Amino acid sequence: MNQQQQQQQQQDVVFEGNSCVKKVTLNRPRKLNSLTYGMVSQMLKKLNEFETDPSVKLVILKGNGKAFCSGGDIVDLYGHSPPGQWRLKESFYKKQLIIDYLLATYKKPLVALINGIVMGGGAGLSMHAKFKIVTENTVFAMPEVAIGHVPDVGASHFLSRLPGYFGEYLGLTGTRLRGADMIACELATHFLLSKDLHLLENALDKVTSSDTAAISQLLSKFTLGKNDLKEQSAYYTSRLPIINKCFSRETVEDILLALEKQAEIGKEKWVVDAINSLKSTCPTSLKICLRSLREGRWQSLEQCLARDYTISYRTAASHDFYEGVRAMLFDKDKNPKWQPSKLELVTEEMIDQYFVEVKDDKSEPLRLPPRSNSIVAATSKL
């Protein structure tokens, strides 16, 4: 790596702040702040330093431009490597999962300012923070099944704990949520108008204590409550009963059948959109996703992240993932040729292979660093 590349890499993440409050700003606005290996490495190093520095009381995560973070830079990671060459991406992915785990178990309060697009790896960075601030500009999605992959970075933990079966709906359809709906379904903790973000930041700059109750009280002075967002969050509240009815089914085929029956009754556009998504998305990814979410309901974050690594390791060598990336991100013909092409052709034995722990000469299971405040297993909200 030459000096110019090193300088550019350092500029992709900006670290600033005062002695008590540190800010981590993702700074690739033209790339929607998509993550590279260099960015993840820098953040992991700095976040460890901030956590052990007794003078640091609060850490703020944010993005520059129209996105918080659109996820990992898949074009950069996968554009020049053929299927099966997992080692080229393994270091990046392991560091990404480790940083997600670090954030979830962080000993200092974390405030994620999510103003704009947050998807994939960006959700991994923000959804594990103590305080998750969204605005009217926020757009959340986990669209991995559309490219032959599966929602990861701990998604089977945080999606499966949403009310009812809303997590299955988001994971299987890749549906986009706005900020108010994230508050309604408890994906986010606070909502404020984007025009007031600078006021909130200025107030947070003056924090001198890690007292989470005091920080929460400070945030409440600038943010809107659920009652103020009832009309804006109608998307979530009006659809949850049907989502619970359909997405609680045992298999993807049964979920699709229930949605088709619902479409005959109500003709709601969002139901038709969900049907079309399930019919066009990678059949294997859908079945892996559903199984992962169902297992995640009863597992710890550590277990979920370990499974994410296993699935991604297996997916990296699959035809479907490279075909999905080709069709959606490179050639952009939006016509991937999935193998198998239909849900009924994907057997349980095929899916089982994606959940077999990695133990071979090429790699090994994910080893998360020991943390004194690890996330214990907890049942989901039903």
VEXDREN-2710 file (C-alpha; in Angstrom, 1 decimal):
% VEXDREN-2710
k/r/px/py/pz
1/MET/0.0/0.0/0.0
2/ASN/1.5/3.3/-1.0
3/GLN/1.5/6.6/1.0
4/GLN/-1.5/8.0/-0.9
5/GLN/-3.6/4.9/-0.3
6/GLN/-2.7/5.0/3.4
7/GLN/-3.7/8.6/3.7
8/GLN/-7.0/7.9/1.9
9/GLN/-7.7/5.0/4.2
10/GLN/-7.1/7.1/7.3
11/GLN/-9.6/9.7/5.9
12/ASP/-12.3/7.0/5.5
13/VAL/-12.9/7.1/9.3
14/VAL/-12.4/10.3/11.3
15/PHE/-11.7/10.2/15.0
16/GLU/-12.2/13.4/16.9
17/GLY/-13.7/14.8/20.1
18/ASN/-12.6/16.1/23.5
19/SER/-11.1/14.3/26.5
20/CYS/-14.5/13.0/27.7
21/VAL/-16.4/12.5/24.4
22/LYS/-15.0/10.7/21.4
23/LYS/-16.6/10.7/17.9
24/VAL/-16.1/8.0/15.3
25/THR/-17.3/9.3/11.9
26/LEU/-17.6/7.1/8.8
27/ASN/-16.3/9.3/6.0
28/ARG/-16.9/7.7/2.6
29/PRO/-20.0/9.6/1.6
30/ARG/-19.8/8.8/-2.1
31/LYS/-19.8/5.1/-1.2
32/LEU/-22.5/5.6/1.3
33/ASN/-19.9/4.9/4.0
34/SER/-19.6/1.3/3.1
35/LEU/-17.0/-0.5/5.2
36/THR/-13.5/-1.6/4.0
37/TYR/-11.0/-3.7/5.8
38/GLY/-8.9/-0.6/6.7
39/MET/-11.9/1.2/8.2
40/VAL/-12.9/-1.8/10.4
41/SER/-9.3/-2.2/11.5
42/GLN/-9.0/1.5/12.5
43/MET/-12.3/1.5/14.4
44/LEU/-11.4/-1.7/16.3
45/LYS/-8.1/-0.3/17.4
46/LYS/-9.5/3.1/18.4
47/LEU/-12.6/1.7/20.1
48/ASN/-10.5/-0.5/22.3
49/GLU/-8.3/2.5/23.2
50/PHE/-11.4/4.6/24.1
51/GLU/-12.8/1.8/26.2
52/THR/-9.7/1.5/28.3
53/ASP/-9.0/5.2/28.6
54/PRO/-10.5/6.3/32.0
55/SER/-11.0/9.9/30.8
56/VAL/-13.4/8.8/28.0
57/LYS/-17.0/8.8/29.2
58/LEU/-19.0/8.5/26.0
59/VAL/-18.5/7.5/22.4
60/ILE/-20.6/8.7/19.4
61/LEU/-20.9/6.8/16.1
62/LYS/-22.1/8.6/13.0
63/GLY/-21.8/8.9/9.2
64/ASN/-20.9/11.7/6.9
65/GLY/-23.4/12.4/4.1
66/LYS/-26.7/10.7/3.2
67/ALA/-25.9/7.4/4.9
68/PHE/-24.8/6.2/8.3
69/CYS/-23.4/3.1/6.7
70/SER/-24.8/1.0/3.8
71/GLY/-22.8/-2.1/4.8
72/GLY/-19.7/-3.8/3.8
73/ASP/-18.1/-2.7/0.5
74/ILE/-19.0/-5.9/-1.4
75/VAL/-17.9/-4.6/-4.7
76/ASP/-14.4/-4.0/-3.3
77/LEU/-14.3/-7.3/-1.4
78/TYR/-15.7/-9.7/-4.0
79/GLY/-15.1/-8.0/-7.3
80/HIS/-11.7/-9.5/-7.9
81/SER/-11.9/-12.9/-6.3
82/PRO/-13.5/-16.1/-7.7
83/PRO/-15.9/-18.3/-5.7
84/GLY/-14.3/-20.3/-2.9
85/GLN/-11.4/-17.9/-2.1
86/TRP/-12.7/-17.2/1.4
87/ARG/-9.3/-16.3/2.8
88/LEU/-9.3/-13.0/0.9
89/LYS/-12.3/-11.9/2.9
90/GLU/-12.0/-13.8/6.1
91/SER/-9.9/-11.3/8.0
92/PHE/-12.3/-8.5/7.2
93/TYR/-15.4/-10.5/8.2
94/LYS/-14.0/-11.8/11.4
95/LYS/-12.9/-8.2/12.4
96/GLN/-16.4/-7.0/11.5
97/LEU/-18.1/-9.5/13.8
98/ILE/-15.5/-8.8/16.6
99/ILE/-16.2/-5.1/16.4
100/ASP/-20.0/-5.8/16.5
101/TYR/-19.4/-7.9/19.7
102/LEU/-17.2/-5.1/21.2
103/LEU/-19.9/-2.5/20.6
104/ALA/-22.6/-4.8/22.1
105/THR/-20.5/-5.4/25.2
106/TYR/-18.9/-1.9/25.4
107/LYS/-18.1/-0.6/28.9
108/LYS/-18.8/3.0/28.0
109/PRO/-22.1/4.4/26.7
110/LEU/-22.4/4.4/22.9
111/VAL/-24.6/6.8/21.0
112/ALA/-25.3/5.9/17.3
113/LEU/-26.6/8.9/15.3
114/ILE/-28.3/7.1/12.4
115/ASN/-29.3/9.9/10.0
116/GLY/-29.7/8.2/6.6
117/ILE/-29.2/4.8/5.1
118/VAL/-28.3/2.0/7.5
119/MET/-28.0/-1.5/6.1
120/GLY/-26.1/-4.8/6.6
121/GLY/-22.8/-4.0/8.3
122/GLY/-24.0/-0.6/9.2
123/ALA/-26.8/-2.2/11.2
124/GLY/-24.1/-4.3/12.9
125/LEU/-22.4/-1.1/14.1
126/SER/-25.5/0.8/15.2
127/MET/-28.0/-1.8/16.4
128/HIS/-25.6/-3.0/19.1
129/ALA/-25.2/0.5/20.6
130/LYS/-26.8/1.5/23.9
131/PHE/-28.5/4.5/22.4
132/LYS/-29.8/4.4/18.8
133/ILE/-30.9/7.8/17.5
134/VAL/-32.9/7.9/14.2
135/THR/-34.4/10.8/12.2
136/GLU/-37.0/11.3/9.4
137/ASN/-34.1/10.6/7.0
138/THR/-33.3/7.1/8.4
139/VAL/-33.8/4.1/6.1
140/PHE/-33.1/0.7/7.6
141/ALA/-33.0/-2.6/5.8
142/MET/-31.3/-6.0/5.9
143/PRO/-31.5/-6.9/2.2
144/GLU/-28.9/-9.7/2.0
145/VAL/-31.3/-12.4/0.8
146/ALA/-31.6/-10.5/-2.5
147/ILE/-27.9/-11.2/-3.3
148/GLY/-27.9/-14.8/-2.2
149/HIS/-26.6/-14.1/1.3
150/VAL/-28.3/-14.0/4.7
151/PRO/-28.7/-11.1/7.3
152/ASP/-25.7/-11.4/9.5
153/VAL/-23.7/-9.2/11.9
154/GLY/-25.9/-10.4/14.8
155/ALA/-29.2/-9.8/12.9
156/SER/-30.6/-13.2/14.1
157/HIS/-30.2/-11.8/17.6
158/PHE/-31.6/-8.2/17.2
159/LEU/-34.2/-9.0/14.6
160/SER/-35.6/-12.1/16.4
161/ARG/-36.2/-10.0/19.5
162/LEU/-38.6/-7.6/17.8
163/PRO/-42.3/-7.9/18.7
164/GLY/-44.0/-10.9/17.2
165/TYR/-42.6/-12.1/13.9
166/PHE/-41.6/-8.7/12.6
167/GLY/-38.0/-9.8/12.4
168/GLU/-38.9/-12.6/10.1
169/TYR/-40.7/-10.2/7.9
170/LEU/-37.7/-7.8/7.7
171/GLY/-35.2/-10.5/7.2
172/LEU/-37.0/-12.5/4.5
173/THR/-38.3/-9.6/2.5
174/GLY/-35.5/-7.0/2.9
175/THR/-38.3/-4.4/3.5
176/ARG/-37.1/-0.8/4.3
177/LEU/-38.1/0.9/7.5
178/ARG/-38.2/4.6/8.2
179/GLY/-37.1/6.1/11.5
180/ALA/-40.5/6.3/13.1
181/ASP/-41.2/2.7/12.5
182/MET/-37.9/1.7/14.0
183/ILE/-39.0/3.4/17.2
184/ALA/-42.4/1.7/17.0
185/CYS/-40.8/-1.8/16.7
186/GLU/-38.0/-1.0/19.2
187/LEU/-35.1/-1.2/16.7
188/ALA/-34.2/2.3/17.8
189/THR/-34.3/4.1/21.1
190/HIS/-34.8/7.8/20.2
191/PHE/-36.2/9.9/17.3
192/LEU/-35.4/13.5/16.6
193/LEU/-35.7/15.8/13.5
194/SER/-32.5/15.9/11.5
195/LYS/-32.4/19.7/11.8
196/ASP/-31.8/19.3/15.6
197/LEU/-28.9/16.8/15.3
198/HIS/-26.3/19.6/15.7
199/LEU/-28.1/20.7/18.9
200/LEU/-28.0/17.2/20.3
201/GLU/-24.3/16.8/19.4
202/ASN/-23.4/20.1/21.0
203/ALA/-25.1/18.9/24.2
204/LEU/-23.4/15.5/24.1
205/ASP/-20.1/17.2/23.7
206/LYS/-20.5/18.5/27.2
207/VAL/-21.0/15.1/28.8
208/THR/-18.5/14.4/31.6
209/SER/-20.0/11.2/33.1
210/SER/-20.8/7.7/31.8
211/ASP/-24.1/7.7/33.8
212/THR/-26.5/6.1/31.3
213/ALA/-29.5/7.5/33.2
214/ALA/-28.2/11.0/32.9
215/ILE/-27.4/10.5/29.2
216/SER/-30.9/9.1/28.5
217/GLN/-32.4/12.1/30.3
218/LEU/-30.3/14.4/28.1
219/LEU/-31.4/12.7/25.0
220/SER/-35.1/13.0/26.0
221/LYS/-34.8/16.8/25.9
222/PHE/-34.2/16.7/22.2
223/THR/-36.1/13.7/21.0
224/LEU/-39.8/12.9/20.3
225/GLY/-41.7/10.2/22.1
226/LYS/-43.8/7.4/20.7
227/ASN/-47.0/9.3/21.2
228/ASP/-45.6/12.1/19.0
229/LEU/-44.9/9.5/16.2
230/LYS/-48.1/7.5/16.2
231/GLU/-49.2/8.8/12.7
232/GLN/-45.7/8.5/11.3
233/SER/-45.4/4.9/12.5
234/ALA/-48.7/3.7/11.1
235/TYR/-46.8/1.4/8.7
236/TYR/-45.7/-0.8/11.5
237/THR/-48.8/-0.8/13.8
238/SER/-51.3/-1.4/11.0
239/ARG/-49.4/-4.4/9.5
240/LEU/-48.1/-6.3/12.6
241/PRO/-51.3/-8.5/13.0
242/ILE/-51.1/-9.8/9.4
243/ILE/-47.3/-10.1/9.7
244/ASN/-47.7/-12.2/12.8
245/LYS/-50.4/-14.4/11.2
246/CYS/-48.3/-15.1/8.1
247/PHE/-44.6/-15.0/9.2
248/SER/-45.2/-17.2/12.2
249/ARG/-45.6/-20.2/9.9
250/GLU/-43.0/-23.0/10.2
251/THR/-41.6/-22.9/6.6
252/VAL/-40.9/-20.3/3.9
253/GLU/-43.4/-22.2/1.7
254/ASP/-46.1/-21.9/4.4
255/ILE/-45.3/-18.2/4.9
256/LEU/-45.7/-17.6/1.1
257/LEU/-48.9/-19.6/1.0
258/ALA/-50.4/-17.6/3.9
259/LEU/-49.4/-14.3/2.2
260/GLU/-51.1/-15.4/-1.0
261/LYS/-54.3/-16.2/0.9
262/GLN/-54.1/-12.8/2.6
263/ALA/-53.7/-11.1/-0.8
264/GLU/-56.9/-12.7/-2.0
265/ILE/-58.7/-11.2/1.0
266/GLY/-57.3/-7.7/1.4
267/LYS/-55.3/-6.8/-1.8
268/GLU/-52.9/-4.7/0.3
269/LYS/-49.9/-3.6/-1.8
270/TRP/-47.4/-4.3/0.9
271/VAL/-48.6/-8.0/1.0
272/VAL/-48.2/-8.3/-2.8
273/ASP/-44.8/-6.7/-2.5
274/ALA/-43.8/-9.3/0.1
275/ILE/-45.0/-12.1/-2.1
276/ASN/-43.1/-10.8/-5.1
277/SER/-40.0/-10.5/-3.0
278/LEU/-40.2/-14.0/-1.7
279/LYS/-40.7/-15.4/-5.2
280/SER/-37.8/-13.5/-6.7
281/THR/-35.2/-13.9/-3.9
282/CYS/-32.7/-16.7/-3.5
283/PRO/-34.7/-19.8/-2.3
284/THR/-31.7/-21.2/-0.4
285/SER/-31.0/-17.9/1.3
286/LEU/-34.6/-17.6/2.4
287/LYS/-34.6/-21.0/4.1
288/ILE/-31.2/-20.4/5.8
289/CYS/-32.4/-17.0/7.0
290/LEU/-35.6/-18.4/8.5
291/ARG/-33.8/-21.1/10.3
292/SER/-31.1/-18.7/11.6
293/LEU/-33.7/-16.3/13.0
294/ARG/-35.7/-19.1/14.6
295/GLU/-32.5/-20.4/16.3
296/GLY/-31.5/-16.9/17.3
297/ARG/-34.6/-16.3/19.3
298/TRP/-33.3/-18.5/22.1
299/GLN/-29.6/-17.9/21.8
300/SER/-27.0/-15.5/23.1
301/LEU/-25.4/-12.9/20.9
302/GLU/-22.1/-14.9/21.0
303/GLN/-23.9/-17.9/19.6
304/CYS/-25.6/-15.8/16.9
305/LEU/-22.3/-14.2/15.8
306/ALA/-20.6/-17.6/15.7
307/ARG/-23.4/-18.9/13.4
308/ASP/-23.2/-15.8/11.2
309/TYR/-19.6/-16.6/10.6
310/THR/-20.3/-20.2/9.8
311/ILE/-23.1/-19.4/7.4
312/SER/-21.0/-16.7/5.7
313/TYR/-18.0/-19.0/5.3
314/ARG/-20.3/-21.5/3.6
315/THR/-22.0/-18.9/1.5
316/ALA/-18.7/-17.4/0.3
317/ALA/-18.2/-20.6/-1.8
318/SER/-21.7/-20.8/-3.1
319/HIS/-22.9/-20.2/-6.7
320/ASP/-25.9/-18.2/-5.4
321/PHE/-23.9/-15.5/-3.6
322/TYR/-21.7/-14.8/-6.6
323/GLU/-24.6/-14.9/-8.9
324/GLY/-26.5/-12.5/-6.7
325/VAL/-23.6/-10.1/-6.5
326/ARG/-23.2/-10.3/-10.3
327/ALA/-26.8/-9.7/-11.1
328/MET/-27.5/-6.9/-8.5
329/LEU/-24.2/-5.1/-8.1
330/PHE/-21.9/-5.7/-11.1
331/ASP/-23.9/-6.5/-14.3
332/LYS/-27.0/-5.1/-12.7
333/ASP/-29.4/-7.0/-15.0
334/LYS/-31.4/-7.9/-11.8
335/ASN/-32.0/-11.4/-13.2
336/PRO/-30.0/-13.8/-11.0
337/LYS/-30.1/-17.5/-11.9
338/TRP/-30.5/-19.3/-8.5
339/GLN/-29.5/-22.9/-8.0
340/PRO/-31.9/-24.4/-7.0
341/SER/-34.4/-22.1/-8.6
342/LYS/-37.5/-23.0/-6.5
343/LEU/-38.2/-23.3/-2.8
344/GLU/-39.5/-26.8/-3.1
345/LEU/-36.2/-27.9/-4.6
346/VAL/-34.2/-26.8/-1.5
347/THR/-34.0/-29.7/0.9
348/GLU/-33.3/-29.7/4.6
349/GLU/-30.0/-31.6/3.9
350/MET/-28.9/-28.7/1.7
351/ILE/-29.6/-26.2/4.5
352/ASP/-28.0/-28.3/7.1
353/GLN/-24.6/-27.9/5.4
354/TYR/-24.6/-24.1/6.0
355/PHE/-24.8/-24.7/9.8
356/VAL/-21.9/-27.1/10.1
357/GLU/-19.2/-25.4/12.2
358/VAL/-16.1/-24.5/10.3
359/LYS/-13.2/-27.0/11.0
360/ASP/-10.9/-27.5/8.2
361/ASP/-7.3/-26.7/7.0
362/LYS/-8.5/-23.4/5.4
363/SER/-10.1/-21.8/8.4
364/GLU/-11.5/-22.2/11.9
365/PRO/-14.6/-21.1/13.9
366/LEU/-15.0/-17.5/15.0
367/ARG/-13.2/-16.9/18.3
368/LEU/-14.7/-13.9/20.1
369/PRO/-12.5/-12.1/22.7
370/PRO/-13.5/-12.7/26.3
371/ARG/-15.7/-9.9/27.7
372/SER/-16.7/-9.4/31.3
373/ASN/-20.1/-8.1/30.3
374/SER/-21.0/-10.7/27.7
375/ILE/-24.6/-10.9/26.3
376/VAL/-26.4/-13.8/27.9
377/ALA/-29.1/-15.8/26.2
378/ALA/-32.6/-14.3/26.4
379/THR/-35.9/-15.4/25.0
380/SER/-37.5/-13.3/22.3
381/LYS/-40.6/-11.2/22.5
382/LEU/-43.6/-13.1/21.3
END
